[in-house]
Amino acid sequence: MTTELPALDLAARLRRRDVTSVELVERAFDRIARERELGAFVAIDRARALRDARRADARLARGSVDGAPFLGVPTGIKDHEPVRGYVTGLGSRAFRWLWTPIDGHVARACRRAGFVVLGKTATSELTILPYVHTLVHPPARNPHDRDRYSGGSSGGAAAAVAGGLVPIAPGSDGGGSIRIPAAFCGLVGFKPGRDVLVDPYGALDPIGISSLGPLARTVRDAAALLDALSVHPDGSFARACDDAPPPLRVKLCVRPVLAGLAVEPDIAAAAQHAAERLARAGHGVSDAAPAHGDLDEFLPIMARMVARVPLAPGMARLLEPTTRWLRERGRGVTVGDARAAAGSIAARVLDWFGDADVVVTPTVAVHAPRVGAFARMDGEATFRAAATLGAFTAPFNITGQPAVTLPLARTSAGLPIGVQLVARRGADRLLLAVAEQLSGAFESA
């Protein structure tokens, strides 16, 4: 019994007493120790996790599992989320002192769902970059090719799940930070629509581009974690996976949305193949031209968010070059400026989305970058080079639409390829139903 199984499968085996939580947690820690090269975790607490596992086993023995669908299942929490007894490091030297006495929303929700928290997963500094390689911990590497990044900013969570350290993990997404690493690592990554889950980032993100969400091995696991992260879990996300979606209007876009960006042929082919599967399932599919955009349109929004992060005197000098550059750019950006930029982008993207129910795109235009790919760049150059990884994902953070990446193909070298599906705002459950239908079509092929 290993943590490479889907989380719901492990939860069912725990309830049947085929395995104990203590056994799972011990195996997870053994695997973390063997797989240090992945850089998935930045902090762990074995004694505390085993204590929580023993408590979970006691509940399981009593049959007291109501309201805790993941009782006894191990996970990790991204290092920008407060977890009681840990430093909230945000991938930064500037926050190494930020010891946290209470759980934040994500930790509370995970404990309520029965998870055993093993520790904190790695993130890029202040969750800015779509890969994880900071001055405070090793790079988060891709389990499918350890010379490549696992993506970011939820790169530690993706490495942990894809590497079999934990079966599922929560992340966050402000421009692709769940979907990009999920695509690189062969996982399901779901970004809910705006206001679907609680927003713990509102003080820093007045535009509302950031969201919580799951990185998982299956659509059903992802849906169940969405339920767990809800303020009032009702199981509706999980039940959506049993719904047969009606015939839908589907648009396919595989062409680049940024000038000078090329989509790798095998990635475009994977998205095309997904659209063909949807057509065979009874949906109407048509091709769509890309909604062209410019990175500089998104820059004021991100820069304003980074500039709002509160720092004590002297902390700014500890930040990495890209973070400092963004803070400097953000000082001259008002909330009104950021909202105007977001409104302009959103209007254009929604007009392009048009009457579609679902849009299919590549999740990322290129394969996972090699470790060190950005090493010789200054702060601005690093941001501009890395931000292109979010060309297909970031627009839907601006519009607040739900989006999911599915692992539907592999390269000739075995690297996973993610395909993104996007739905209208408010259609999160429909999107889960379509994702489950599409995943099933590929599994049965």
Backbone hydrogen bonds in HBPLUS format (Angstrom, degrees):
<---DONOR---> <-ACCEPTOR-->    atom                        ^
c    i                          cat <-CA-CA->   ^        H-A-AA   ^      H-
h    n   atom  resd res      DA  || num        DHA   H-A  angle D-A-AA Bond
n    s   type  num  typ     dist DA aas  dist angle  dist       angle   num
A0010-LEU N   A0006-PRO O   3.09 MM   4  6.45 157.9  2.14 152.3 158.5     1
A0011-ALA N   A0007-ALA O   2.88 MM   4  6.16 157.2  1.94 150.0 156.8     2
A0012-ALA N   A0008-LEU O   3.00 MM   4  6.19 153.4  2.07 143.8 150.1     3
A0013-ARG N   A0009-ASP O   3.03 MM   4  6.32 154.6  2.09 147.7 154.6     4
A0014-LEU N   A0010-LEU O   2.87 MM   4  6.12 149.6  1.96 150.1 159.0     5
A0015-ARG N   A0011-ALA O   3.04 MM   4  6.30 154.6  2.10 143.9 150.3     6
A0016-ARG N   A0012-ALA O   3.00 MM   4  6.30 143.8  2.14 141.3 151.3     7
A0018-ASP N   A0013-ARG O   2.91 MM   5  5.23 154.0  1.98 159.5 158.9     8
A0017-ARG N   A0014-LEU O   3.01 MM   3  4.88 148.0  2.11  97.9 108.0     9
A0024-LEU N   A0020-THR O   3.09 MM   4  6.45 160.5  2.13 147.9 153.0    10
A0025-VAL N   A0021-SER O   2.82 MM   4  6.02 167.6  1.83 160.1 163.2    11
A0026-GLU N   A0022-VAL O   2.92 MM   4  6.04 162.2  1.95 149.0 154.1    12
A0027-ARG N   A0023-GLU O   2.99 MM   4  6.16 160.1  2.03 147.9 153.4    13
A0028-ALA N   A0024-LEU O   2.84 MM   4  6.07 151.0  1.93 146.8 155.8    14
A0029-PHE N   A0025-VAL O   2.96 MM   4  6.23 162.5  1.99 153.4 156.6    15
A0030-ASP N   A0026-GLU O   2.94 MM   4  6.18 154.8  2.01 146.1 153.6    16
A0031-ARG N   A0027-ARG O   2.93 MM   4  6.13 152.9  2.00 144.4 151.6    17
A0032-ILE N   A0028-ALA O   2.85 MM   4  6.14 155.2  1.91 150.0 157.5    18
A0033-ALA N   A0029-PHE O   2.97 MM   4  6.19 158.0  2.02 147.0 152.1    19
A0034-ARG N   A0030-ASP O   3.06 MM   4  6.36 149.3  2.16 141.5 149.7    20
A0035-GLU N   A0031-ARG O   2.85 MM   4  5.97 140.8  2.01 147.8 158.8    21
A0038-LEU N   A0035-GLU O   3.03 MM   3  5.76 155.4  2.09 119.6 125.6    22
A0039-GLY N   A0036-ARG O   2.97 MM   3  5.69 153.8  2.04 120.9 127.6    23
A0141-ARG N   A0038-LEU O   2.79 MM 103  4.77 155.7  1.85 130.6 139.1    24
A0122-ALA N   A0040-ALA O   2.89 MM  82  5.67 158.9  1.93 146.9 150.2    25
A0042-VAL N   A0120-LYS O   2.86 MM  78  5.74 161.0  1.90 149.3 155.5    26
A0120-LYS N   A0043-ALA O   2.82 MM  77  5.21 145.6  1.94 138.2 149.3    27
A0045-ASP N   A0118-LEU O   3.13 MM  73  6.18 151.0  2.22 163.1 163.7    28
A0049-ALA N   A0045-ASP O   3.01 MM   4  6.16 162.8  2.04 152.6 158.1    29
A0050-LEU N   A0046-ARG O   2.92 MM   4  6.08 162.3  1.95 155.7 159.9    30
A0051-ARG N   A0047-ALA O   3.04 MM   4  6.24 149.9  2.14 142.6 150.9    31
A0052-ASP N   A0048-ARG O   2.97 MM   4  6.28 157.6  2.02 149.1 154.8    32
A0053-ALA N   A0049-ALA O   2.81 MM   4  6.08 146.5  1.92 144.1 154.6    33
A0054-ARG N   A0050-LEU O   2.93 MM   4  6.16 153.2  2.00 145.4 151.2    34
A0055-ARG N   A0051-ARG O   3.15 MM   4  6.47 152.9  2.23 144.0 151.1    35
A0056-ALA N   A0052-ASP O   2.93 MM   4  6.23 151.6  2.01 143.9 152.1    36
A0057-ASP N   A0053-ALA O   2.87 MM   4  6.17 155.7  1.93 150.1 156.5    37
A0058-ALA N   A0054-ARG O   3.01 MM   4  6.27 148.9  2.11 142.4 150.6    38
A0059-ARG N   A0055-ARG O   3.05 MM   4  6.40 155.8  2.12 148.1 154.0    39
A0060-LEU N   A0056-ALA O   2.87 MM   4  6.15 160.6  1.91 152.6 158.4    40
A0061-ALA N   A0057-ASP O   2.88 MM   4  6.04 153.2  1.95 145.3 152.4    41
A0062-ARG N   A0058-ALA O   3.16 MM   4  6.42 141.9  2.31 139.0 148.4    42
A0062-ARG N   A0059-ARG O   3.11 MM   3  5.13 124.3  2.43  94.8 109.0    43
A0063-GLY N   A0059-ARG O   3.01 MM   4  6.15 115.1  2.44 136.3 153.4    44
A0064-SER N   A0059-ARG O   2.91 MM   5  5.09 154.5  1.97 154.3 149.4    45
A0063-GLY N   A0060-LEU O   2.99 MM   3  4.87 144.5  2.12  95.9 107.1    46
A0068-ALA N   A0065-VAL O   3.00 MM   3  5.36 153.3  2.07 141.6 138.7    47
A0071-LEU N   A0068-ALA O   3.15 MM   3  5.27 148.6  2.26 124.2 119.6    48
A0070-PHE N   A0113-ALA O   2.88 MM  43  5.58 148.7  1.98 161.2 168.0    49
A0073-VAL N   A0070-PHE O   2.94 MM   3  5.47 169.6  1.95 144.5 144.2    50
A0072-GLY N   A0114-GLY O   2.89 MM  42  5.91 149.9  1.99 149.0 141.1    51
A0116-VAL N   A0073-VAL O   2.85 MM  43  5.83 160.9  1.88 137.0 141.2    52
A0075-THR N   A0116-VAL O   2.96 MM  41  6.16 145.5  2.08 157.8 154.8    53
A0118-LEU N   A0075-THR O   2.85 MM  43  6.00 173.3  1.85 172.6 173.2    54
A0077-ILE N   A0119-GLY O   3.03 MM  42  6.44 164.7  2.06 153.4 155.3    55
A0121-THR N   A0077-ILE O   2.87 MM  44  5.62 151.1  1.96 116.2 124.8    56
A0081-GLU N   A0078-LYS O   2.99 MM   3  5.83 167.2  2.00 133.0 135.4    57
A0079-ASP N   A0121-THR O   2.95 MM  42  5.55 142.4  2.10 159.8 156.1    58
A0090-LEU N   A0079-ASP O   2.84 MM  11  5.40 153.3  1.91 162.7 154.1    59
A0104-GLY N   A0082-PRO O   2.85 MM  22  4.78 156.0  1.91 134.7 127.0    60
A0086-TYR N   A0083-VAL O   3.04 MM   3  5.70 153.9  2.11 151.0 148.7    61
A0085-GLY N   A0100-THR O   2.79 MM  15  5.72 154.5  1.86 169.7 174.7    62
A0100-THR N   A0086-TYR O   2.83 MM  14  5.66 153.3  1.90 145.2 151.9    63
A0088-THR N   A0098-LEU O   2.84 MM  10  5.55 165.4  1.86 151.0 149.0    64
A0092-SER N   A0089-GLY O   2.97 MM   3  5.85 160.2  2.01 131.1 134.7    65
A0126-LEU N   A0090-LEU O   2.87 MM  36  5.11 160.0  1.91 149.3 151.4    66
A0095-PHE N   A0092-SER O   3.35 MM   3  5.62 157.5  2.40 103.8 109.7    67
A0098-LEU N   A0095-PHE O   3.17 MM   3  5.40 166.7  2.19 113.8 117.9    68
A0099-TRP N   A0097-TRP O   2.76 MM   2  5.85 132.8  1.98 115.6 100.2    69
A0108-ARG N   A0104-GLY O   2.97 MM   4  6.17 166.7  1.99 159.3 163.6    70
A0109-ALA N   A0105-HIS O   2.86 MM   4  6.02 162.8  1.89 153.4 158.4    71
A0110-CYS N   A0106-VAL O   2.89 MM   4  6.09 159.0  1.93 150.8 156.7    72
A0111-ARG N   A0107-ALA O   2.95 MM   4  6.14 161.4  1.98 151.0 155.9    73
A0112-ARG N   A0108-ARG O   2.89 MM   4  6.06 159.5  1.93 149.2 155.5    74
A0113-ALA N   A0109-ALA O   3.00 MM   4  6.21 145.8  2.12 142.3 151.0    75
A0115-PHE N   A0110-CYS O   3.00 MM   5  5.45 144.0  2.13 162.7 153.0    76
A0114-GLY N   A0111-ARG O   2.92 MM   3  5.02 154.2  1.99 104.2 112.6    77
A0156-GLY N   A0122-ALA O   3.01 MM  34  4.16 144.9  2.13 139.6 133.6    78
A0127-THR N   A0124-SER O   2.86 MM   3  4.84 160.0  1.90 130.3 126.3    79
A0128-ILE N   A0125-GLU O   3.12 MM   3  6.07 167.4  2.14 127.7 129.5    80
A0140-ALA N   A0132-VAL O   3.00 MM   8  5.44 153.8  2.07 140.7 146.8    81
A0150-SER N   A0140-ALA O   3.06 MM  10  5.80 149.4  2.16 139.6 135.5    82
A0142-ASN N   A0148-ARG O   2.88 MM   6  5.57 159.4  1.92 149.9 147.6    83
A0145-ASP N   A0142-ASN O   3.03 MM   3  5.36 149.4  2.12 113.0 121.7    84
A0148-ARG N   A0145-ASP O   2.88 MM   3  5.68 158.2  1.93 128.9 132.0    85
A0371-VAL N   A0147-ASP O   2.79 MM 224  5.68 165.3  1.81 136.3 140.5    86
A0149-TYR N   A0369-PRO O   2.88 MM 220  5.92 161.6  1.92 170.1 172.7    87
A0154-SER N   A0177-SER O   3.10 MM  23  5.55 152.9  2.18 136.6 142.1    88
A0158-ALA N   A0154-SER O   3.13 MM   4  6.40 159.1  2.18 146.9 152.8    89
A0159-ALA N   A0155-GLY O   2.96 MM   4  6.10 163.1  1.99 147.0 151.6    90
A0160-ALA N   A0156-GLY O   2.90 MM   4  6.04 153.8  1.97 146.4 154.0    91
A0161-VAL N   A0157-ALA O   3.00 MM   4  6.23 159.3  2.04 151.5 155.9    92
A0162-ALA N   A0158-ALA O   2.87 MM   4  5.91 167.6  1.89 156.6 159.4    93
A0163-GLY N   A0159-ALA O   2.83 MM   4  5.52 140.5  1.98 132.9 143.8    94
A0165-LEU N   A0160-ALA O   2.81 MM   5  4.94 141.7  1.96 158.1 163.6    95
A0166-VAL N   A0160-ALA O   3.28 MM   6  5.82 155.2  2.34 123.4 124.7    96
A0164-GLY N   A0161-VAL O   3.13 MM   3  5.28 162.5  2.16 106.5 111.7    97
A0169-ALA N   A0215-LEU O   3.12 MM  46  5.49 157.2  2.17 155.4 160.5    98
A0215-LEU N   A0169-ALA O   2.88 MM  46  5.49 150.9  1.97 165.9 175.4    99
A0171-GLY N   A0213-GLY O   2.74 MM  42  5.44 160.8  1.77 171.3 171.6   100
A0213-GLY N   A0171-GLY O   3.13 MM  42  5.44 132.4  2.37 141.4 134.3   101
A0173-ASP N   A0211-SER O   2.80 MM  38  5.29 151.6  1.88 152.0 161.6   102
A0211-SER N   A0173-ASP O   2.99 MM  38  5.29 134.4  2.20 121.5 135.1   103
A0180-ILE N   A0176-GLY O   2.73 MM   4  5.39 168.9  1.74 152.7 156.0   104
A0182-ALA N   A0178-ILE O   3.08 MM   4  6.13 155.3  2.14 148.9 156.6   105
A0183-ALA N   A0179-ARG O   2.88 MM   4  5.95 156.0  1.93 145.8 151.9   106
A0184-PHE N   A0180-ILE O   3.03 MM   4  6.31 165.1  2.05 155.2 158.9   107
A0185-CYS N   A0181-PRO O   2.96 MM   4  5.99 145.7  2.08 144.1 152.8   108
A0187-LEU N   A0182-ALA O   2.82 MM   5  4.59 177.0  1.82 142.3 142.7   109
A0188-VAL N   A0216-ALA O   2.83 MM  28  5.17 165.0  1.85 153.3 155.4   110
A0216-ALA N   A0188-VAL O   2.89 MM  28  5.17 166.2  1.91 153.2 157.9   111
A0189-GLY N   A0405-THR O   3.20 MM 216  5.27 156.4  2.26 137.2 143.5   112
A0405-THR N   A0189-GLY O   2.89 MM 216  5.27 156.0  1.95 147.7 155.8   113
A0190-PHE N   A0214-PRO O   3.27 MM  24  5.81 156.9  2.33 153.4 160.1   114
A0191-LYS N   A0403-ALA O   2.76 MM 212  5.24 175.4  1.77 173.3 173.8   115
A0403-ALA N   A0191-LYS O   2.95 MM 212  5.24 159.9  1.99 148.9 155.5   116
A0196-VAL N   A0193-GLY O   3.20 MM   3  5.67 155.5  2.27 135.9 133.9   117
A0194-ARG N   A0400-GLY O   2.92 MM 206  4.64 159.3  1.96 124.5 128.4   118
A0204-LEU N   A0201-TYR O   3.09 MM   3  5.74 136.0  2.29 118.8 128.8   119
A0205-ASP N   A0201-TYR O   2.90 MM   4  5.78 136.5  2.09 149.4 161.2   120
A0208-GLY N   A0205-ASP O   3.13 MM   3  5.54 142.3  2.28 109.0 118.5   121
A0222-ALA N   A0218-THR O   3.08 MM   4  6.36 162.5  2.11 146.3 151.0   122
A0223-ALA N   A0219-VAL O   2.87 MM   4  6.14 158.7  1.92 152.7 158.4   123
A0224-ALA N   A0220-ARG O   2.97 MM   4  6.17 158.2  2.02 148.3 153.9   124
A0225-LEU N   A0221-ASP O   2.98 MM   4  6.29 150.6  2.07 150.2 158.1   125
A0226-LEU N   A0222-ALA O   2.97 MM   4  6.27 148.7  2.07 146.2 155.3   126
A0227-ASP N   A0223-ALA O   3.06 MM   4  6.42 153.0  2.14 146.1 152.8   127
A0228-ALA N   A0224-ALA O   3.06 MM   4  6.37 153.0  2.14 139.4 146.7   128
A0229-LEU N   A0225-LEU O   2.90 MM   4  6.16 147.1  2.01 148.6 156.8   129
A0230-SER N   A0227-ASP O   3.14 MM   3  5.24 151.3  2.22 102.4 111.2   130
A0239-ARG N   A0235-GLY O   2.95 MM   4  6.19 159.6  2.00 152.7 159.1   131
A0240-ALA N   A0236-SER O   3.06 MM   4  6.11 137.5  2.25 135.4 145.2   132
A0240-ALA N   A0237-PHE O   3.19 MM   3  5.19 128.9  2.47  93.9 107.2   133
A0241-CYS N   A0238-ALA O   3.17 MM   3  5.72 149.9  2.27 111.2 118.5   134
A0242-ASP N   A0239-ARG O   2.96 MM   3  5.54 160.4  2.00 117.0 123.4   135
A0243-ASP N   A0240-ALA O   3.07 MM   3  5.25 160.1  2.11 107.4 113.7   136
A0284-GLY N   A0248-LEU O   2.92 MM  36  6.11 146.7  2.04 161.0 171.8   137
A0357-ASP N   A0249-ARG O   2.79 MM 108  5.18 162.2  1.82 139.8 146.1   138
A0358-VAL N   A0249-ARG O   3.17 MM 109  6.52 158.0  2.22 157.5 159.4   139
A0250-VAL N   A0284-GLY O   2.73 MM  34  5.82 168.6  1.75 176.3 172.2   140
A0286-SER N   A0250-VAL O   2.93 MM  36  6.41 147.4  2.04 153.1 163.2   141
A0251-LYS N   A0358-VAL O   2.96 MM 107  6.48 154.8  2.02 150.9 158.6   142
A0360-VAL N   A0251-LYS O   2.74 MM 109  6.14 160.4  1.78 163.1 170.1   143
A0252-LEU N   A0286-SER O   2.84 MM  34  6.14 149.8  1.93 154.9 162.3   144
A0288-ALA N   A0252-LEU O   2.75 MM  36  5.62 146.0  1.87 163.6 154.0   145
A0253-CYS N   A0360-VAL O   2.92 MM 107  6.25 166.0  1.94 174.4 178.9   146
A0293-GLY N   A0257-VAL O   2.97 MM  36  6.07 157.2  2.03 170.8 165.9   147
A0261-LEU N   A0258-LEU O   3.13 MM   3  5.51 163.1  2.16 131.7 132.7   148
A0264-GLU N   A0365-ALA O   2.90 MM 101  6.09 171.5  1.90 169.7 167.1   149
A0267-ILE N   A0264-GLU O   3.01 MM   3  5.31 129.9  2.27 107.3 121.1   150
A0268-ALA N   A0264-GLU O   3.03 MM   4  6.36 161.0  2.06 160.6 166.5   151
A0269-ALA N   A0265-PRO O   2.93 MM   4  6.10 154.6  1.99 146.0 153.5   152
A0270-ALA N   A0266-ASP O   3.11 MM   4  6.19 143.9  2.24 130.6 138.8   153
A0271-ALA N   A0267-ILE O   3.20 MM   4  6.55 158.7  2.25 150.2 154.3   154
A0272-GLN N   A0268-ALA O   2.97 MM   4  6.22 158.3  2.02 148.4 155.1   155
A0273-HIS N   A0269-ALA O   2.85 MM   4  6.02 154.6  1.91 146.3 153.2   156
A0274-ALA N   A0270-ALA O   2.98 MM   4  6.24 151.9  2.06 144.6 152.0   157
A0275-ALA N   A0271-ALA O   3.02 MM   4  6.33 158.4  2.07 149.8 154.9   158
A0276-GLU N   A0272-GLN O   2.99 MM   4  6.30 152.0  2.07 146.3 154.3   159
A0277-ARG N   A0273-HIS O   3.02 MM   4  6.32 150.2  2.11 145.3 153.0   160
A0278-LEU N   A0274-ALA O   3.01 MM   4  6.37 153.3  2.09 148.0 155.2   161
A0279-ALA N   A0275-ALA O   2.93 MM   4  6.23 151.1  2.01 146.4 154.5   162
A0280-ARG N   A0276-GLU O   2.97 MM   4  6.27 154.4  2.04 147.0 153.5   163
A0281-ALA N   A0277-ARG O   3.01 MM   4  6.28 130.2  2.26 137.6 151.3   164
A0281-ALA N   A0278-LEU O   3.09 MM   3  4.94 130.4  2.35  90.8 104.7   165
A0283-HIS N   A0278-LEU O   3.13 MM   5  5.70 162.6  2.16 150.8 146.7   166
A0282-GLY N   A0279-ALA O   3.02 MM   3  5.29 160.5  2.06 108.4 113.5   167
A0297-GLU N   A0294-ASP O   2.98 MM   3  5.53 154.3  2.04 115.0 122.9   168
A0298-PHE N   A0295-LEU O   3.03 MM   3  5.44 131.7  2.27 108.6 120.2   169
A0299-LEU N   A0295-LEU O   3.12 MM   4  6.32 140.6  2.28 146.4 158.2   170
A0301-ILE N   A0298-PHE O   3.08 MM   3  5.60 127.7  2.37 113.3 126.1   171
A0302-MET N   A0298-PHE O   3.29 MM   4  6.65 163.2  2.32 157.9 162.1   172
A0303-ALA N   A0299-LEU O   2.83 MM   4  5.90 169.7  1.84 163.2 166.8   173
A0304-ARG N   A0300-PRO O   2.97 MM   4  5.90 155.4  2.03 137.1 143.4   174
A0305-MET N   A0301-ILE O   3.24 MM   4  6.48 157.6  2.30 144.1 149.5   175
A0306-VAL N   A0302-MET O   3.04 MM   4  6.35 162.1  2.07 155.3 159.7   176
A0307-ALA N   A0303-ALA O   2.94 MM   4  6.10 156.3  2.00 148.3 155.1   177
A0308-ARG N   A0304-ARG O   3.17 MM   4  6.33 129.9  2.43 139.3 151.0   178
A0308-ARG N   A0305-MET O   3.19 MM   3  5.26 138.5  2.37  97.0 108.4   179
A0309-VAL N   A0306-VAL O   3.25 MM   3  5.59 159.3  2.30 108.3 114.3   180
A0315-MET N   A0312-ALA O   3.04 MM   3  5.65 164.4  2.06 141.5 143.9   181
A0318-LEU N   A0315-MET O   2.89 MM   3  5.46 154.2  1.96 117.4 125.7   182
A0319-LEU N   A0316-ALA O   3.10 MM   3  5.43 161.2  2.14 111.1 117.1   183
A0323-THR N   A0320-GLU O   3.06 MM   3  5.43 115.5  2.49 109.5 124.6   184
A0324-ARG N   A0320-GLU O   2.99 MM   4  6.24 163.3  2.02 161.9 167.4   185
A0325-TRP N   A0321-PRO O   2.93 MM   4  6.09 160.2  1.96 149.7 155.3   186
A0326-LEU N   A0322-THR O   2.99 MM   4  6.21 159.6  2.03 148.5 153.5   187
A0327-ARG N   A0323-THR O   2.94 MM   4  6.17 159.0  1.98 150.2 156.1   188
A0328-GLU N   A0324-ARG O   2.98 MM   4  6.20 156.4  2.04 149.0 155.1   189
A0329-ARG N   A0325-TRP O   3.00 MM   4  6.28 158.4  2.05 147.5 153.4   190
A0330-GLY N   A0326-LEU O   2.80 MM   4  5.96 148.9  1.90 147.1 156.5   191
A0331-ARG N   A0327-ARG O   3.15 MM   4  6.30 127.6  2.44 142.1 152.2   192
A0333-VAL N   A0330-GLY O   3.07 MM   3  5.10 165.2  2.09 109.6 112.9   193
A0338-ALA N   A0334-THR O   3.02 MM   4  6.39 162.3  2.05 153.6 157.2   194
A0339-ARG N   A0335-VAL O   2.87 MM   4  6.09 158.3  1.92 150.3 156.6   195
A0340-ALA N   A0336-GLY O   2.89 MM   4  6.04 153.3  1.96 145.9 153.3   196
A0341-ALA N   A0337-ASP O   2.97 MM   4  6.25 157.9  2.02 150.8 156.5   197
A0342-ALA N   A0338-ALA O   2.93 MM   4  6.15 161.8  1.97 148.3 153.6   198
A0343-GLY N   A0339-ARG O   2.81 MM   4  5.95 156.7  1.86 145.7 152.5   199
A0344-SER N   A0340-ALA O   3.02 MM   4  6.20 155.2  2.08 146.1 151.8   200
A0345-ILE N   A0341-ALA O   3.11 MM   4  6.36 165.6  2.13 151.3 154.7   201
A0346-ALA N   A0342-ALA O   2.84 MM   4  5.96 170.5  1.85 155.8 159.1   202
A0347-ALA N   A0343-GLY O   3.01 MM   4  6.05 162.7  2.04 145.4 149.7   203
A0348-ARG N   A0344-SER O   3.28 MM   4  6.46 160.6  2.32 144.3 148.9   204
A0349-VAL N   A0345-ILE O   2.94 MM   4  6.19 163.9  1.96 158.9 163.6   205
A0350-LEU N   A0346-ALA O   2.86 MM   4  5.94 168.7  1.87 156.4 159.7   206
A0351-ASP N   A0347-ALA O   3.02 MM   4  6.07 150.9  2.11 139.2 147.4   207
A0352-TRP N   A0348-ARG O   2.99 MM   4  6.21 150.4  2.08 141.3 149.5   208
A0353-PHE N   A0349-VAL O   2.79 MM   4  6.09 151.9  1.86 148.7 157.3   209
A0354-GLY N   A0350-LEU O   3.00 MM   4  6.20 151.1  2.08 142.4 149.3   210
A0356-ALA N   A0353-PHE O   3.24 MM   3  6.00 163.5  2.27 140.2 143.1   211
A0359-VAL N   A0422-VAL O   2.87 MM  63  5.13 151.2  1.95 141.6 151.0   212
A0422-VAL N   A0359-VAL O   2.90 MM  63  5.13 148.6  2.00 145.7 154.9   213
A0361-THR N   A0420-GLN O   2.95 MM  59  5.18 160.1  1.99 144.6 150.3   214
A0420-GLN N   A0361-THR O   2.78 MM  59  5.18 155.2  1.84 155.2 160.6   215
A0363-THR N   A0418-GLY O   3.30 MM  55  5.49 159.4  2.35 130.1 124.4   216
A0373-ALA N   A0370-ARG O   2.95 MM   3  5.46 145.7  2.07 146.9 144.1   217
A0375-ALA N   A0372-GLY O   3.13 MM   3  5.02 169.9  2.14 112.1 114.0   218
A0377-MET N   A0374-PHE O   3.34 MM   3  5.72 165.1  2.36 119.4 119.6   219
A0382-THR N   A0378-ASP O   2.87 MM   4  5.97 158.9  1.91 158.0 164.1   220
A0383-PHE N   A0379-GLY O   3.15 MM   4  6.37 164.5  2.17 146.9 150.5   221
A0384-ARG N   A0380-GLU O   2.96 MM   4  6.20 170.0  1.97 158.5 161.0   222
A0385-ALA N   A0381-ALA O   2.92 MM   4  6.01 156.4  1.98 147.7 154.0   223
A0386-ALA N   A0382-THR O   2.90 MM   4  5.95 170.1  1.91 155.0 158.4   224
A0387-ALA N   A0383-PHE O   2.82 MM   4  5.66 157.2  1.87 149.6 156.2   225
A0389-LEU N   A0386-ALA O   2.98 MM   3  5.82 162.7  2.01 123.5 128.7   226
A0390-GLY N   A0387-ALA O   2.94 MM   3  5.58 157.4  1.99 117.4 123.9   227
A0391-ALA N   A0388-THR O   3.14 MM   3  5.18 159.3  2.18 115.0 113.5   228
A0393-THR N   A0390-GLY O   3.13 MM   3  5.01 134.8  2.34  96.4 109.4   229
A0394-ALA N   A0390-GLY O   2.88 MM   4  5.40 165.7  1.90 146.0 150.7   230
A0396-PHE N   A0393-THR O   3.17 MM   3  6.00 144.4  2.31 122.9 130.1   231
A0397-ASN N   A0394-ALA O   2.96 MM   3  5.17 149.8  2.05 109.5 119.1   232
A0398-ILE N   A0394-ALA O   3.27 MM   4  6.67 151.0  2.36 154.2 161.8   233
A0399-THR N   A0395-PRO O   3.15 MM   4  6.51 153.4  2.22 141.0 147.8   234
A0400-GLY N   A0396-PHE O   3.14 MM   4  5.73 127.0  2.44 115.2 127.1   235
A0401-GLN N   A0396-PHE O   3.19 MM   5  5.39 128.1  2.47 138.3 151.6   236
A0423-ALA N   A0402-PRO O   3.14 MM  21  5.76 162.0  2.18 153.1 157.4   237
A0404-VAL N   A0421-LEU O   2.91 MM  17  5.38 157.1  1.96 153.7 161.4   238
A0421-LEU N   A0404-VAL O   2.83 MM  17  5.38 157.7  1.88 157.5 165.2   239
A0406-LEU N   A0419-VAL O   2.88 MM  13  5.34 155.4  1.94 142.9 149.5   240
A0419-VAL N   A0406-LEU O   2.96 MM  13  5.34 154.8  2.02 145.7 152.9   241
A0417-ILE N   A0409-ALA O   2.81 MM   8  5.05 142.9  1.95 144.9 136.0   242
A0411-THR N   A0415-LEU O   2.78 MM   4  5.14 151.0  1.86 142.6 152.4   243
A0414-GLY N   A0411-THR O   2.95 MM   3  5.07 162.5  1.98 108.2 113.3   244
A0427-ALA N   A0424-ARG O   3.07 MM   3  5.49 155.7  2.13 137.1 136.8   245
A0431-LEU N   A0427-ALA O   2.94 MM   4  6.16 156.9  2.00 151.0 157.7   246
A0432-LEU N   A0428-ASP O   3.01 MM   4  6.37 149.9  2.10 145.4 153.2   247
A0433-ALA N   A0429-ARG O   3.04 MM   4  6.32 153.5  2.11 144.1 151.1   248
A0434-VAL N   A0430-LEU O   2.95 MM   4  6.29 157.8  2.00 153.9 159.5   249
A0435-ALA N   A0431-LEU O   2.84 MM   4  6.03 159.8  1.88 149.3 155.6   250
A0436-GLU N   A0432-LEU O   2.89 MM   4  6.07 158.5  1.93 149.3 154.5   251
A0437-GLN N   A0433-ALA O   2.96 MM   4  6.15 155.6  2.02 143.2 150.3   252
A0438-LEU N   A0434-VAL O   2.84 MM   4  6.07 159.6  1.88 153.0 158.1   253
A0439-SER N   A0435-ALA O   2.85 MM   4  5.99 162.0  1.88 148.5 154.0   254
A0440-GLY N   A0436-GLU O   2.92 MM   4  6.02 159.7  1.96 145.0 150.8   255
A0441-ALA N   A0437-GLN O   3.03 MM   4  6.27 145.9  2.15 139.7 149.0   256
A0442-PHE N   A0438-LEU O   3.12 MM   4  6.46 153.1  2.20 149.6 155.5   257
A0443-GLU N   A0439-SER O   2.95 MM   4  6.19 157.1  2.00 151.1 158.1   258
A0444-SER N   A0440-GLY O   3.00 MM   4  6.10 148.2  2.10 145.0 152.1   259
A0445-ALA N   A0442-PHE O   3.26 MM   3  5.11 149.8  2.35  95.4 104.2   260
